Structures are given as C-alpha cells and as structure tokens.
Amino acid sequence: MAPYLRWKAFTLIELLVVIAIIAVLIGLLLPAVQKVRESAAKTKCMNNLKQLAVAEHNFQNIYGFFTPGIGNPTERPNTFTTTNPNPQRFGSWHTHLLPFIEQQSFYDQIHPESNATAFLPGKNVTMFGCPTDPAVGKAFTTAYRLTTSYHGVRGLDRSMGSVATGDNTAEGMIYWRSRITPVQVKDGLSNTLMIGEHPASQKDGFWALGDWGWWYTTVNENISTYWNDDVVYGLAVTSSHFGSSPTTGSCSVPTFYRAPSLKPSVCNFDLFWSYHIGGANFILGDGSVRFIPYSGRPVMSAMATREKGESFAGVP
C-alpha cells in the first residue's frame, strides 16, 4: 500500500513574506522604470528640437535670416502696417517652419487666410511639443488652440513689441518681425540661445483654462502683443504675462530661468523651464541642442543676447 502523501500549504506568515518581497521588488523597479521613461521622453524632446534646429537653418539658407518670431518673412523692411503685407503678417516661427519639417500640406491649408481661433480637425504637429508636457497638442475651450512646448528666445525681458512697428529693442534671435542673420549674432552662434523649452500654461485656481502657449497663427489684425508671449519669451522677465488682476492672481517678478513652482500655476508661464528633472533643452544659434541645468542660470542672461559681448566660461 502506497504511503499517504500530505501536501504542506503556505502558512500565513510565509505568504506575507512573499508579498513583502514582491512589494520590495516593485519598489525597486518602479524608480528604474520611471527613470527609463523620463530618459526616453527627454531624448524625444531633444530630437524634436534637433529637427527644428535643422529646419531653422534650412529656412535661413533660403531667406538669408532665421525665422521671425511673428511676422511675414517676405515683407519688405519698414513697409509693415496692420493690414499690409498679406498673408501671414502674424505668422509664428512655428508656422514658418512647417514646410521645412514635412508639413507643407498643413501649411498650405492654413496659409494665408485661416483664423487662429480654430484649427483643422485632426491636425497636430507633434514636433512642436515635448512628450513630458501634458498640455501640448491639446485643444482648450471651443477655440481649439494648439499649444507648444517651445518658445523663441527674445532676449532678456518679455516681448514688448508693437503690432505696427515690431520689436526693435529685442536682444535675442527670435522675436516680433525679427530678421536675424548669422553675421548679426556677434557673440557667436554657439554661445547664443535661439529656442528653448517653455511649457504651455498650467491650470490653477485663478485661471481655469490654461490655454496659453498656442502657436497656431493668423492674418487677423485684431490681435494684441500679448500673443507674442505665446511663441517667444525672455530669460530675465520683469513684467508678468498674467499681471495682478483678480481673475489671474499675482505673479512675482523678476523671473529667471529656474525650476517651476511645484504647485501648478499660470505664473510658471513667466519663465523657461521643463518637466524634465534639473533643467531644460535649448537650441543654440549654431543648431546644436543642449540640456542646460538650472544651475547654469548665471550665464543664461548672457546667452540670451546676440551682440552684447558678455564674457562667460561657456555653455554649462
């Protein structure tokens, strides 16, 4: 007669130990997985910027200057009015780059008369957004404004341009009606910032929509210079985009390149930053893309200007 076999089951303590071991392993793996995801998103973001950098230089090879932050690249200097020239007198640098990033068909559909308060259904340009930016590419309110994670570097302060005259006081490379040539960047293309990460605005208790940072452009002259802030910005801002009205709250100034407020806030719109850890990506004038840590802030103001001759130890 065969012996009776008795199976021994797990005790409660043994089961709890196994669960604890699994929990520890998950705890060890999650940070690694998150780090890999962040690294992948950061790489994708840099690749987007690299393609935009190539597009900027291809644009420059054809027109002789880098894209205007806002304006018509084919206008004759000193002939601008609010109704002339047409089309794309308020076209953003994003719009001007569309033909250079394999988006000619999109460009043809929005150029020259479409309105900025609506976009073609189903259309989006993923290259204009960083994967870590939760607002990018989203359509807010009934206006369906397409947002961007990338802004041109106007120089030191906020955009202060005029619809009629442009922005003659800008110190950087990309601003209202800019026509900057490589020769004009006397500080050196490799030492001058051109485009950087500047996520679309975040919702908070003061501003429920969070629909700032939209790149889609218009020929409509019913526009204020505030819209310039959606596609270009400065590195040392002394005047808040949102001001201090009861609706939007109060944003402190001056604002420099730094990590954003931990609490989602529209005031984060007043500075260059990113959802990456420790810094943000920038395109330099020579077309290179660099991840610049927030600790590099001391030289950022110098890098934001094109011909002031500031001395610094180099790109951080």
C-alpha positions as CSV (number, residue, x, y, z in Angstrom):
1,M,0.0,0.0,0.0
2,A,1.4,3.3,-1.1
3,P,2.2,5.7,1.7
4,Y,-0.2,8.6,2.2
5,L,1.2,11.9,0.8
6,R,0.3,15.1,2.6
7,W,0.8,18.4,0.8
8,K,2.0,21.2,3.0
9,A,0.4,24.6,2.3
10,F,1.9,28.0,2.8
11,T,1.4,29.5,6.3
12,L,0.0,33.0,6.6
13,I,3.5,34.2,7.7
14,E,5.1,32.7,4.6
15,L,2.5,34.3,2.4
16,L,3.0,37.7,3.9
17,V,6.8,37.3,3.5
18,V,6.4,36.5,-0.2
19,I,4.0,39.5,-0.6
20,A,6.5,41.7,1.2
21,I,9.4,40.5,-1.1
22,I,7.3,41.3,-4.2
23,A,6.4,44.7,-2.9
24,V,10.1,45.5,-2.3
25,L,11.0,44.3,-5.8
26,I,8.2,46.5,-7.3
27,G,9.5,49.4,-5.2
28,L,13.0,48.9,-6.6
29,L,11.8,48.5,-10.2
30,L,9.4,51.4,-10.3
31,P,12.0,54.2,-10.0
32,A,14.1,52.4,-12.6
33,V,11.1,52.2,-15.0
34,Q,10.3,55.9,-14.4
35,K,13.9,56.9,-15.0
36,V,13.9,55.0,-18.3
37,R,10.7,56.7,-19.3
38,E,12.0,60.1,-18.4
39,S,15.2,59.4,-20.3
40,A,13.2,58.4,-23.3
41,A,10.9,61.4,-23.1
42,K,14.0,63.7,-22.7
43,T,15.6,62.1,-25.8
44,K,12.4,62.5,-27.8
45,C,12.2,66.1,-26.7
46,M,15.8,66.7,-27.8
47,N,15.2,65.0,-31.1
48,N,12.2,67.3,-31.8
49,L,14.5,70.3,-31.1
50,K,17.2,68.9,-33.3
51,Q,14.8,68.7,-36.2
52,L,13.6,72.2,-35.5
53,A,17.2,73.4,-35.4
54,V,17.8,71.8,-38.8
55,A,14.6,73.4,-40.1
56,E,15.7,76.9,-38.8
57,H,19.0,76.6,-40.7
58,N,17.3,75.4,-43.9
59,F,14.9,78.4,-43.6
60,Q,18.0,80.6,-43.1
61,N,19.7,79.1,-46.2
62,I,16.7,80.2,-48.3
63,Y,15.7,83.5,-46.8
64,G,19.0,84.7,-45.6
65,F,17.8,85.1,-42.0
66,F,16.3,83.0,-39.2
67,T,12.5,82.9,-38.9
68,P,10.7,85.9,-37.5
69,G,9.2,85.2,-34.1
70,I,6.0,86.6,-35.5
71,G,5.7,88.3,-38.9
72,N,5.8,87.7,-42.6
73,P,9.3,86.6,-43.7
74,T,8.7,88.0,-47.3
75,E,7.7,91.6,-46.2
76,R,10.0,94.4,-47.2
77,P,11.7,96.1,-44.3
78,N,10.0,99.2,-43.0
79,T,6.8,98.7,-45.0
80,F,4.7,97.0,-42.4
81,T,1.3,98.1,-41.3
82,T,-1.5,96.3,-39.5
83,T,-3.1,95.5,-42.9
84,N,-0.1,95.1,-45.1
85,P,1.6,92.9,-46.2
86,N,-0.6,89.9,-46.5
87,P,-0.6,87.0,-45.9
88,Q,0.7,85.7,-42.6
89,R,1.6,89.1,-41.2
90,F,1.2,87.5,-37.8
91,G,2.6,84.1,-38.7
92,S,4.7,82.5,-35.9
93,W,8.1,80.9,-36.3
94,H,6.3,77.6,-35.9
95,T,4.1,78.3,-38.8
96,H,7.1,79.4,-41.0
97,L,8.9,76.1,-40.2
98,L,6.0,73.8,-41.3
99,P,7.3,73.4,-44.9
100,F,10.7,72.5,-43.5
101,I,9.5,69.7,-41.2
102,E,7.5,67.8,-43.9
103,Q,4.3,69.7,-43.1
104,Q,3.8,71.5,-46.4
105,S,0.2,70.3,-46.8
106,F,-0.7,71.6,-43.3
107,Y,0.9,74.9,-44.2
108,D,-0.9,75.2,-47.4
109,Q,-4.3,74.7,-45.7
110,I,-3.7,77.3,-43.0
111,H,-1.9,79.8,-45.3
112,P,-2.8,82.5,-45.8
113,E,-6.2,83.4,-44.5
114,S,-7.2,80.9,-41.7
115,N,-8.1,82.3,-38.3
116,A,-6.0,81.5,-35.2
117,T,-9.0,80.7,-33.1
118,A,-9.7,77.4,-34.9
119,F,-7.7,74.6,-36.3
120,L,-8.2,72.0,-38.9
121,P,-9.9,68.9,-37.2
122,G,-7.4,66.1,-36.6
123,K,-4.4,68.2,-37.3
124,N,-1.5,68.5,-34.9
125,V,2.3,68.8,-35.1
126,T,3.9,66.6,-32.5
127,M,7.3,68.1,-33.2
128,F,6.2,71.3,-31.6
129,G,5.7,69.6,-28.2
130,C,7.7,67.8,-25.6
131,P,6.2,64.4,-24.6
132,T,6.5,65.3,-20.9
133,D,4.3,68.4,-21.4
134,P,0.7,67.3,-20.5
135,A,-0.8,70.4,-22.3
136,V,0.9,70.2,-25.6
137,G,-1.2,69.5,-28.6
138,K,-4.4,69.8,-26.5
139,A,-7.3,71.9,-27.7
140,F,-8.6,74.1,-24.9
141,T,-12.1,75.6,-24.9
142,T,-14.2,75.9,-28.1
143,A,-11.3,77.8,-29.7
144,Y,-9.2,74.7,-30.2
145,R,-5.9,76.4,-29.9
146,L,-2.9,74.1,-30.5
147,T,-0.2,74.6,-27.9
148,T,3.6,74.3,-28.0
149,S,6.4,73.4,-25.5
150,Y,9.0,75.6,-27.3
151,H,9.5,79.3,-27.4
152,G,11.9,81.5,-29.3
153,V,14.4,83.4,-27.0
154,R,13.6,87.1,-27.5
155,G,16.4,88.2,-25.2
156,L,16.3,89.3,-21.6
157,D,12.8,90.6,-20.9
158,R,9.2,89.8,-22.1
159,S,8.1,90.7,-25.6
160,M,7.4,94.4,-25.7
161,G,6.8,94.7,-29.4
162,S,4.2,96.8,-31.3
163,V,1.8,95.4,-33.8
164,A,2.7,98.3,-36.2
165,T,6.5,98.6,-35.6
166,G,7.6,95.2,-34.4
167,D,10.1,94.7,-31.6
168,N,13.2,96.8,-32.2
169,T,14.5,96.6,-28.6
170,A,14.8,92.7,-28.6
171,E,18.4,91.5,-27.8
172,G,17.9,87.9,-28.9
173,M,17.5,85.9,-32.1
174,I,13.7,85.2,-32.4
175,Y,11.2,88.0,-31.8
176,W,8.4,90.0,-33.4
177,R,9.3,90.7,-37.0
178,S,12.9,89.6,-36.4
179,R,15.2,89.1,-39.5
180,I,18.4,88.0,-37.7
181,T,21.3,86.8,-39.9
182,P,24.2,84.7,-38.7
183,V,26.5,87.7,-39.1
184,Q,24.4,89.7,-36.7
185,V,25.0,87.2,-33.9
186,K,28.3,88.8,-32.9
187,D,28.5,86.9,-29.6
188,G,28.8,83.7,-31.6
189,L,26.1,81.3,-32.7
190,S,27.4,78.6,-30.4
191,N,27.1,80.9,-27.4
192,T,23.6,82.3,-28.2
193,L,20.3,80.7,-27.3
194,M,17.7,80.6,-30.1
195,I,14.8,78.4,-28.9
196,G,14.1,76.7,-25.6
197,E,11.6,74.7,-23.6
198,H,8.7,76.7,-22.2
199,P,5.7,74.5,-21.5
200,A,2.1,75.6,-22.2
201,S,0.5,77.2,-19.2
202,Q,-0.9,75.2,-16.3
203,K,-4.5,75.3,-14.9
204,D,-4.8,76.6,-11.4
205,G,-7.4,78.3,-9.1
206,F,-7.1,81.6,-10.8
207,W,-7.1,80.6,-14.5
208,A,-9.2,77.5,-15.2
209,L,-8.5,77.2,-18.9
210,G,-4.7,77.2,-19.0
211,D,-4.8,77.7,-22.8
212,W,-1.7,79.9,-23.3
213,G,1.3,78.9,-25.4
214,W,-0.6,78.4,-28.7
215,W,1.4,78.5,-31.9
216,Y,-1.4,78.5,-34.5
217,T,-1.3,81.8,-36.2
218,T,-3.5,84.2,-38.1
219,V,-3.7,87.2,-40.5
220,N,-6.3,88.9,-38.4
221,E,-5.1,92.3,-37.3
222,N,-7.4,92.1,-34.2
223,I,-4.6,90.9,-32.0
224,S,-2.5,92.3,-29.2
225,T,1.2,92.0,-28.4
226,Y,0.2,89.6,-25.6
227,W,0.0,86.8,-28.2
228,N,3.7,87.3,-28.8
229,D,4.3,85.8,-25.4
230,D,2.8,82.5,-26.7
231,V,5.7,81.9,-29.1
232,V,8.7,84.0,-27.8
233,Y,9.8,85.0,-24.3
234,G,12.8,86.4,-22.3
235,L,15.2,84.9,-19.8
236,A,15.0,87.7,-17.2
237,V,11.4,88.8,-17.0
238,T,10.5,92.0,-15.1
239,S,6.8,92.2,-16.2
240,S,4.4,89.3,-15.6
241,H,2.4,87.9,-18.5
242,F,-0.6,87.5,-16.3
243,G,-0.3,90.6,-14.2
244,S,-2.2,91.0,-11.0
245,S,-5.8,91.1,-11.9
246,P,-8.4,89.5,-9.6
247,T,-9.0,86.9,-12.3
248,T,-5.5,85.6,-12.7
249,G,-3.9,86.4,-9.4
250,S,-0.5,87.9,-8.9
251,C,2.8,86.6,-10.3
252,S,6.1,87.7,-8.7
253,V,8.8,89.3,-10.8
254,P,11.6,89.4,-11.7
255,T,11.6,85.9,-13.0
256,F,14.7,84.0,-14.2
257,Y,15.5,80.6,-15.6
258,R,14.8,78.1,-12.8
259,A,12.7,75.2,-11.7
260,P,9.0,76.0,-11.8
261,S,6.6,76.3,-8.8
262,L,5.8,72.8,-7.6
263,K,2.1,73.8,-7.5
264,P,0.6,74.0,-11.0
265,S,0.3,77.7,-11.7
266,V,-0.1,80.1,-14.6
267,C,2.8,82.0,-13.1
268,N,5.1,79.2,-14.4
269,F,4.4,80.7,-17.8
270,D,6.7,83.6,-16.9
271,L,9.9,81.5,-17.3
272,F,11.7,78.9,-19.4
273,W,11.6,75.5,-17.7
274,S,10.7,71.9,-18.4
275,Y,9.1,68.8,-17.0
276,H,12.5,67.1,-17.1
277,I,14.5,66.8,-13.9
278,G,17.0,69.5,-13.2
279,G,16.9,71.7,-16.3
280,A,15.6,72.2,-19.9
281,N,16.6,71.7,-23.5
282,F,17.7,74.6,-25.7
283,I,18.6,75.1,-29.4
284,L,21.7,77.3,-29.8
285,G,22.3,79.5,-32.8
286,D,24.6,77.0,-34.4
287,G,21.9,74.4,-34.5
288,S,23.2,72.3,-31.6
289,V,20.8,71.2,-28.8
290,R,21.9,71.3,-25.2
291,F,20.3,70.3,-21.9
292,I,21.1,73.2,-19.6
293,P,20.7,72.6,-15.9
294,Y,19.0,75.2,-13.7
295,S,22.4,75.7,-12.0
296,G,23.5,77.3,-15.3
297,R,21.3,80.3,-14.7
298,P,24.2,82.7,-14.0
299,V,25.2,82.6,-17.7
300,M,21.7,82.4,-19.2
301,S,21.2,86.1,-19.4
302,A,24.4,86.5,-21.4
303,M,23.5,83.6,-23.7
304,A,20.1,85.2,-24.3
305,T,21.6,88.2,-26.1
306,R,23.2,88.1,-29.5
307,E,25.7,91.0,-29.5
308,K,26.4,92.4,-26.1
309,G,29.8,90.9,-25.8
310,E,29.3,89.4,-22.3
311,S,32.1,87.0,-21.2
312,F,31.4,83.7,-19.6
313,A,33.1,80.3,-19.3
314,G,30.9,78.6,-21.9
315,V,27.7,76.7,-22.2
316,P,27.0,74.9,-18.9
